[in-house]
Amino acid sequence: MAEDRATLAGSAAPCLACVAVRAPGLVLVRRRRPDWSALPHAAADHLAPTGTILDACPRARRAGVVPGLTLAAARARLPELRIEAISMEDLHRFSAEVFRILVRAAPFVEPLLHAEGDAGRPSFDALADAGTFFLDASGLGTLYGDAEGLRHRIETILAETGLAATVVVGFHRLRIYALARHGGRGRVFYDPTDEARCADRLPLAILPLDPKIRGRLERLGLRTVGDLARLPAAELRTRFGRGASRFHERLHRDGMVPIAPRPVREPARAAADVEPPDDHAERLTFVCRGLIDAVCRATGRQLRAVAAVRIRLTLDVPAEGAVFGIRRRTVRLRIALSRPTLDASILADLLRLRLAALALPGRVERVEIVAEPAPAEAGQLALLDQPARDPEAARAALARLEAAFGPGTVTFARLRAEAL
């Protein structure tokens, strides 16, 4: 490495990285329809004739299918085109997946697709934001040596999962965002002036400007990011409004804005030993009920709900020739819900039904439960405020016992002072 290049630990080193995953919409389509890889295909916001093409593969683009066309127009240009709809939920899941990959390279990662559970159909900006992330690159010199090492690590861990991305490491948030969105091979900038020079040559379409504002700017001959940056701020705000002036301000000041990393939230989990080992469905459900309640409350504290639970049962199975005549075996179950919940009784009842239908080859000695989280609704979070015990329900249960077995069945002890 050249001596004039600063390492990530140095004060003048590039301190910010932007990762832009290429074609996230097509990635989702190919995962769902792997047999379409050799066919012309596209992603759309919905499958009605008036739906909008969000992205298209190179073969479809060569036939004239470009983002923004309606499905009817796209099929008129390419009748054999395969189209799959993607939703905001798909984009949020994809963003969360890439986020979990990137935190393996850097601890502070900010996804651009912030809000969870957005209603409506995906837009072009949402599709791009689902694959765009900022990483804090400062202080990582001990791990990677220099910024090139960080860039190579990010590209490697994404490639291991079949994702291609453009990674740009530099100084200025908006400029490296534009360079990463432009695509192509990633790059590291050790000089802010070089970074600005390269970003200024990019077309205005790279920035998430309102299309009407961009059209007005282009009619005035302003076609690049540099053209926008060179305009006087006051005149730009007066003529084009806040929509254009805020990008002008970001081009001049965005280097001082820190990233807003999303906290890494591990899924809630709970485990317990079964003493003595048991294979009775009702008794196992009783053990699991406390674990389910614990993971529901832990998930609720993260302001999320439980979409599914994964159960791992460790069994003692009789086996000839094994030590003490017993061999351990693991049984894994997954219970998914049609709608995320924080009601532990629903999950416990579903688990009881699954265990009753399951023929276990041995007795369970340990249970581990892991929650799969999802965005929670406000009404679901209110379940956390309910008391853990219901005195009225307890009194009603005792009354039923006394009615079933006669007077004097239900008693209680009263302490009094006596000499032993």
C-alpha positions as CSV (number, residue, x, y, z in Angstrom):
1,M,0.0,0.0,0.0
2,A,1.3,3.4,-0.9
3,E,2.6,5.5,2.0
4,D,0.3,8.5,1.1
5,R,-2.8,6.4,1.5
6,A,-4.4,6.7,4.9
7,T,-5.6,3.6,6.8
8,L,-9.1,3.4,8.2
9,A,-7.6,4.2,11.7
10,G,-6.1,7.4,10.5
11,S,-7.7,10.9,11.0
12,A,-7.8,11.7,7.2
13,A,-9.1,8.2,6.2
14,P,-12.4,7.7,4.4
15,C,-15.0,7.2,7.2
16,L,-18.2,6.2,5.4
17,A,-19.2,3.4,3.1
18,C,-22.3,3.1,0.9
19,V,-23.5,-0.3,-0.3
20,A,-26.0,-0.5,-3.2
21,V,-27.2,-4.1,-3.9
22,R,-27.9,-4.5,-7.6
23,A,-31.4,-5.1,-8.8
24,P,-33.1,-6.1,-5.5
25,G,-36.4,-6.5,-7.3
26,L,-35.0,-9.0,-9.8
27,V,-33.3,-10.9,-6.9
28,L,-36.7,-11.3,-5.2
29,V,-38.3,-12.5,-8.5
30,R,-35.6,-15.0,-9.2
31,R,-35.7,-16.4,-5.7
32,R,-39.4,-17.0,-6.1
33,R,-39.3,-18.2,-9.7
34,P,-35.8,-19.8,-10.2
35,D,-37.0,-21.4,-13.5
36,W,-37.4,-17.9,-15.0
37,S,-33.6,-17.2,-15.0
38,A,-33.2,-17.9,-18.7
39,L,-36.5,-16.2,-19.6
40,P,-37.3,-12.5,-19.9
41,H,-38.7,-11.4,-16.6
42,A,-39.6,-8.3,-14.6
43,A,-40.8,-7.1,-11.2
44,A,-44.0,-5.1,-10.8
45,D,-45.9,-3.4,-8.0
46,H,-49.0,-5.5,-8.8
47,L,-50.3,-7.8,-11.5
48,A,-53.2,-5.8,-12.9
49,P,-52.8,-4.5,-16.5
50,T,-52.4,-1.0,-15.0
51,G,-49.6,-2.2,-12.7
52,T,-46.1,-0.6,-13.1
53,I,-42.9,-2.3,-14.1
54,L,-40.4,-1.6,-11.3
55,D,-37.4,-3.4,-12.9
56,A,-36.6,-5.7,-15.8
57,C,-33.8,-8.1,-16.7
58,P,-31.4,-7.1,-19.5
59,R,-33.1,-9.3,-22.0
60,A,-36.4,-7.6,-21.4
61,R,-34.9,-4.2,-21.5
62,R,-33.4,-4.9,-24.9
63,A,-36.9,-5.6,-26.1
64,G,-38.1,-2.2,-24.9
65,V,-39.4,-3.2,-21.5
66,V,-38.2,-0.5,-19.1
67,P,-39.2,0.6,-15.6
68,G,-42.3,2.8,-15.6
69,L,-44.3,0.9,-18.3
70,T,-47.7,-0.5,-17.4
71,L,-48.0,-4.3,-17.5
72,A,-50.3,-4.0,-20.6
73,A,-47.7,-2.0,-22.5
74,A,-44.8,-4.3,-21.4
75,R,-46.7,-7.4,-22.6
76,A,-47.5,-5.7,-25.9
77,R,-43.8,-5.2,-26.5
78,L,-42.7,-8.6,-25.3
79,P,-45.6,-11.2,-25.1
80,E,-43.4,-13.9,-23.5
81,L,-42.4,-11.6,-20.6
82,R,-42.8,-13.2,-17.2
83,I,-43.9,-10.7,-14.5
84,E,-43.9,-11.2,-10.7
85,A,-45.4,-8.8,-8.2
86,I,-43.4,-7.7,-5.1
87,S,-44.8,-6.1,-2.0
88,M,-43.4,-3.7,0.6
89,E,-43.3,-6.6,3.0
90,D,-41.0,-8.4,0.5
91,L,-38.7,-5.3,0.4
92,H,-38.6,-5.0,4.2
93,R,-37.7,-8.7,4.6
94,F,-34.9,-8.3,1.9
95,S,-33.6,-5.1,3.7
96,A,-33.5,-6.9,7.0
97,E,-31.7,-9.9,5.4
98,V,-29.0,-7.7,3.9
99,F,-28.7,-5.7,7.2
100,R,-27.9,-9.0,9.1
101,I,-25.2,-9.7,6.5
102,L,-23.6,-6.3,6.7
103,V,-23.3,-6.2,10.5
104,R,-20.8,-9.0,10.1
105,A,-18.5,-6.5,8.4
106,A,-19.2,-3.3,10.4
107,P,-21.1,-2.8,13.7
108,F,-22.9,0.4,12.7
109,V,-25.1,0.0,9.7
110,E,-27.9,2.3,8.6
111,P,-30.5,0.9,6.1
112,L,-32.2,3.5,4.0
113,L,-35.6,1.6,4.1
114,H,-36.4,2.7,7.7
115,A,-40.1,2.4,8.4
116,E,-41.4,-1.1,8.9
117,G,-44.8,-2.2,7.8
118,D,-45.4,0.5,5.1
119,A,-48.9,0.3,3.5
120,G,-49.4,0.5,-0.2
121,R,-47.5,-0.7,-3.2
122,P,-43.7,-0.4,-3.6
123,S,-42.3,2.6,-5.4
124,F,-39.1,3.0,-7.4
125,D,-37.5,4.8,-4.4
126,A,-38.5,2.1,-2.0
127,L,-37.1,-0.6,-4.3
128,A,-33.7,1.2,-4.5
129,D,-33.7,2.0,-0.8
130,A,-34.3,-1.7,0.1
131,G,-30.8,-2.5,-1.2
132,T,-29.0,0.7,-0.1
133,F,-27.1,1.0,3.2
134,F,-24.6,3.2,4.9
135,L,-21.8,1.8,7.1
136,D,-19.6,3.6,9.6
137,A,-16.0,2.8,8.4
138,S,-14.1,4.7,11.1
139,G,-12.0,2.7,13.6
140,L,-11.9,-0.5,11.5
141,G,-8.2,-0.3,10.7
142,T,-7.2,-3.1,13.0
143,L,-9.6,-5.5,11.3
144,Y,-9.1,-4.6,7.6
145,G,-5.9,-2.6,7.4
146,D,-7.4,0.0,4.9
147,A,-10.6,0.9,3.2
148,E,-9.9,-1.5,0.3
149,G,-9.9,-4.3,2.8
150,L,-13.3,-3.2,4.1
151,R,-14.8,-2.9,0.6
152,H,-13.5,-6.4,-0.3
153,R,-15.0,-7.9,2.9
154,I,-18.4,-6.4,2.2
155,E,-18.4,-7.7,-1.4
156,T,-17.2,-11.1,-0.3
157,I,-19.9,-11.7,2.3
158,L,-22.6,-10.5,0.0
159,A,-21.4,-12.7,-2.8
160,E,-21.5,-15.7,-0.5
161,T,-25.3,-15.3,-0.4
162,G,-25.6,-14.7,-4.1
163,L,-25.9,-10.9,-4.0
164,A,-23.9,-8.4,-6.1
165,A,-23.4,-4.9,-4.9
166,T,-21.5,-1.7,-5.6
167,V,-19.5,-0.6,-2.6
168,V,-18.1,3.0,-2.4
169,V,-16.0,4.1,0.5
170,G,-15.4,7.8,1.0
171,F,-16.3,10.9,2.9
172,H,-19.5,12.6,1.7
173,R,-22.8,10.9,2.3
174,L,-24.8,12.1,-0.7
175,R,-21.8,11.8,-3.1
176,I,-20.9,8.2,-2.3
177,Y,-24.7,7.4,-2.4
178,A,-24.9,8.7,-5.9
179,L,-21.7,6.9,-6.9
180,A,-22.9,3.6,-5.4
181,R,-26.4,3.9,-7.1
182,H,-24.7,4.6,-10.4
183,G,-23.5,0.9,-10.3
184,G,-20.4,-0.6,-11.8
185,R,-17.3,-1.5,-9.9
186,G,-16.9,-0.3,-6.3
187,R,-14.3,2.3,-5.4
188,V,-12.4,3.8,-2.5
189,F,-11.7,7.5,-2.3
190,Y,-8.8,8.7,-0.2
191,D,-9.2,12.3,-1.4
192,P,-12.5,14.3,-0.9
193,T,-11.7,16.4,-3.9
194,D,-11.4,13.3,-6.2
195,E,-14.7,12.0,-4.7
196,A,-16.5,15.3,-5.5
197,R,-15.0,15.4,-9.0
198,C,-16.3,11.9,-9.8
199,A,-19.8,12.5,-8.3
200,D,-20.2,15.8,-10.1
201,R,-20.1,14.0,-13.5
202,L,-23.0,11.7,-12.6
203,P,-26.5,12.4,-14.2
204,L,-29.1,14.1,-12.1
205,A,-31.3,11.0,-12.5
206,I,-29.1,9.3,-9.9
207,L,-30.4,11.6,-7.1
208,P,-33.9,10.9,-5.8
209,L,-35.2,14.2,-7.0
210,D,-38.9,14.7,-7.8
211,P,-39.3,13.9,-11.6
212,K,-41.0,17.2,-12.3
213,I,-38.2,19.2,-10.6
214,R,-35.6,17.2,-12.5
215,G,-37.4,17.8,-15.8
216,R,-37.4,21.5,-15.2
217,L,-33.7,21.5,-14.3
218,E,-32.8,19.5,-17.4
219,R,-34.8,21.9,-19.6
220,L,-32.4,24.6,-18.3
221,G,-29.4,22.5,-19.4
222,L,-28.6,21.2,-15.9
223,R,-28.0,17.5,-16.4
224,T,-25.3,16.5,-13.8
225,V,-24.9,16.5,-10.1
226,G,-22.1,19.1,-10.5
227,D,-24.5,21.4,-12.4
228,L,-26.9,21.3,-9.4
229,A,-24.1,21.9,-6.9
230,R,-22.8,25.0,-8.7
231,L,-26.1,26.8,-8.7
232,P,-26.6,29.7,-6.2
233,A,-28.5,28.4,-3.2
234,A,-30.9,31.3,-2.7
235,E,-32.0,31.5,-6.4
236,L,-32.4,27.7,-6.5
237,R,-34.7,27.8,-3.5
238,T,-36.7,30.7,-4.8
239,R,-37.3,29.2,-8.3
240,F,-37.6,25.4,-7.6
241,G,-38.6,25.3,-3.9
242,R,-37.4,23.1,-1.0
243,G,-37.4,19.9,-3.1
244,A,-34.4,21.0,-5.1
245,S,-32.7,23.2,-2.5
246,R,-32.4,20.4,0.1
247,F,-30.2,18.3,-2.3
248,H,-28.1,21.4,-3.0
249,E,-27.6,21.9,0.7
250,R,-26.7,18.2,1.2
251,L,-24.1,18.4,-1.5
252,H,-22.4,21.1,0.4
253,R,-22.9,20.0,4.0
254,D,-23.7,16.3,4.0
255,G,-20.2,15.4,5.0
256,M,-21.0,16.5,8.6
257,V,-24.1,14.4,9.0
258,P,-23.4,11.1,10.9
259,I,-25.2,7.9,10.1
260,A,-28.2,6.7,12.1
261,P,-27.4,3.0,12.6
262,R,-30.1,0.6,13.3
263,P,-29.6,-1.4,16.6
264,V,-28.9,-5.1,16.1
265,R,-31.8,-6.9,17.7
266,E,-31.4,-10.6,18.3
267,P,-34.6,-12.7,18.2
268,A,-35.9,-13.5,21.6
269,R,-35.2,-17.0,22.9
270,A,-35.8,-19.1,26.0
271,A,-34.8,-22.6,27.1
272,A,-35.5,-25.0,29.9
273,D,-34.5,-28.5,31.0
274,V,-37.3,-31.0,31.5
275,E,-36.8,-32.9,34.8
276,P,-37.4,-35.8,34.6
277,P,-37.4,-36.2,30.8
278,D,-41.0,-36.6,29.5
279,D,-42.8,-37.4,26.3
280,H,-46.4,-36.5,27.3
281,A,-47.8,-33.7,25.2
282,E,-49.8,-32.0,27.9
283,R,-46.9,-31.9,30.4
284,L,-44.5,-30.7,27.7
285,T,-46.9,-27.9,26.7
286,F,-47.0,-26.8,30.4
287,V,-43.2,-26.5,30.3
288,C,-43.2,-24.7,27.0
289,R,-46.0,-22.2,28.1
290,G,-43.6,-20.4,30.4
291,L,-41.0,-20.2,27.6
292,I,-43.5,-18.9,25.1
293,D,-44.6,-16.2,27.5
294,A,-41.0,-15.2,28.0
295,V,-40.2,-14.9,24.3
296,C,-43.5,-13.0,23.7
297,R,-42.7,-10.4,26.3
298,A,-39.1,-10.1,25.1
299,T,-40.3,-9.6,21.6
300,G,-42.8,-7.0,22.7
301,R,-40.1,-5.0,24.5
302,Q,-38.5,-4.6,21.1
303,L,-41.8,-3.2,19.8
304,R,-42.3,-6.2,17.6
305,A,-44.7,-9.2,17.5
306,V,-44.1,-12.9,17.0
307,A,-44.8,-14.2,13.5
308,A,-43.6,-17.8,14.2
309,V,-41.7,-19.8,16.8
310,R,-39.0,-22.4,16.2
311,I,-38.9,-25.2,18.8
312,R,-35.9,-27.4,19.3
313,L,-36.5,-30.6,21.4
314,T,-33.5,-32.5,22.7
315,L,-34.5,-36.2,23.2
316,D,-33.0,-39.2,25.0
317,V,-33.5,-42.1,22.6
318,P,-32.8,-45.7,23.6
319,A,-30.0,-47.1,21.4
320,E,-28.1,-50.3,21.7
321,G,-24.4,-49.9,21.8
322,A,-24.5,-46.2,22.9
323,V,-23.1,-45.0,26.2
324,F,-25.6,-45.8,29.0
325,G,-27.9,-47.2,26.3
326,I,-29.1,-43.7,25.3
327,R,-28.4,-41.5,22.3
328,R,-29.4,-37.9,22.0
329,R,-31.5,-36.8,19.1
330,T,-32.9,-33.3,18.1
331,V,-36.3,-32.7,16.8
332,R,-37.1,-29.2,15.3
333,L,-40.5,-27.8,14.8
334,R,-41.8,-24.5,13.4
335,I,-45.2,-23.0,14.1
336,A,-46.2,-20.1,11.9
337,L,-49.1,-17.7,12.4
338,S,-51.3,-16.2,9.8
339,R,-51.0,-12.9,11.7
340,P,-48.2,-11.9,14.1
341,T,-49.2,-11.9,17.7
342,L,-48.0,-11.3,21.3
343,D,-50.7,-13.6,22.8
344,A,-48.8,-16.5,24.3
345,S,-52.0,-18.6,24.8
346,I,-52.5,-18.8,21.0
347,L,-49.0,-20.1,20.5
348,A,-49.2,-22.5,23.4
349,D,-52.4,-24.0,22.0
350,L,-50.9,-24.5,18.6
351,L,-47.9,-26.1,20.1
352,R,-50.1,-28.4,22.2
353,L,-51.9,-29.6,19.0
354,R,-48.6,-30.1,17.2
355,L,-47.1,-32.2,20.1
356,A,-50.2,-34.3,20.4
357,A,-50.0,-35.2,16.7
358,L,-46.2,-36.0,16.9
359,A,-44.8,-39.4,17.7
360,L,-41.6,-38.7,19.6
361,P,-39.0,-41.4,19.4
362,G,-37.8,-40.7,23.0
363,R,-38.3,-38.5,26.0
364,V,-37.6,-34.8,25.9
365,E,-34.9,-33.6,28.2
366,R,-34.5,-30.0,27.0
367,V,-36.7,-27.4,25.1
368,E,-35.5,-24.3,23.3
369,I,-37.9,-21.8,21.7
370,V,-36.8,-18.9,19.4
371,A,-39.2,-16.2,18.1
372,E,-39.3,-15.0,14.6
373,P,-40.3,-11.3,14.9
374,A,-42.4,-9.1,12.7
375,P,-43.7,-5.5,12.9
376,A,-46.3,-5.1,15.7
377,E,-49.5,-3.2,15.8
378,A,-50.3,-0.8,18.6
379,G,-53.1,-3.0,19.9
380,Q,-50.8,-6.0,20.2
381,L,-48.3,-4.0,22.3
382,A,-51.1,-3.3,24.7
383,L,-51.0,-7.0,25.7
384,L,-47.8,-6.3,27.5
385,D,-49.6,-4.0,30.0
386,Q,-52.0,-6.7,31.2
387,P,-51.2,-8.2,34.6
388,A,-49.5,-11.6,34.6
389,R,-52.1,-12.9,37.0
390,D,-55.9,-12.4,36.9
391,P,-57.4,-12.6,40.5
392,E,-60.9,-12.8,39.1
393,A,-60.0,-15.8,36.9
394,A,-58.4,-17.4,40.0
395,R,-61.5,-16.9,42.1
396,A,-63.7,-18.3,39.4
397,A,-61.5,-21.4,39.1
398,L,-61.7,-22.1,42.8
399,A,-65.4,-21.7,42.8
400,R,-65.7,-24.3,40.0
401,L,-63.6,-26.7,42.1
402,E,-65.8,-26.3,45.1
403,A,-68.9,-26.8,43.0
404,A,-67.5,-30.0,41.5
405,F,-66.2,-31.6,44.7
406,G,-68.4,-30.2,47.4
407,P,-68.2,-27.7,50.3
408,G,-64.9,-27.6,52.2
409,T,-62.8,-28.7,49.2
410,V,-61.2,-25.3,48.8
411,T,-59.3,-24.2,52.0
412,F,-56.5,-21.9,52.8
413,A,-54.0,-21.7,55.7
414,R,-54.1,-18.8,58.2
415,L,-50.9,-18.0,60.2
416,R,-51.3,-17.5,63.9
417,A,-48.8,-17.1,66.8
418,E,-48.2,-20.3,68.7
419,A,-45.3,-21.8,70.7
420,L,-43.8,-24.8,69.1
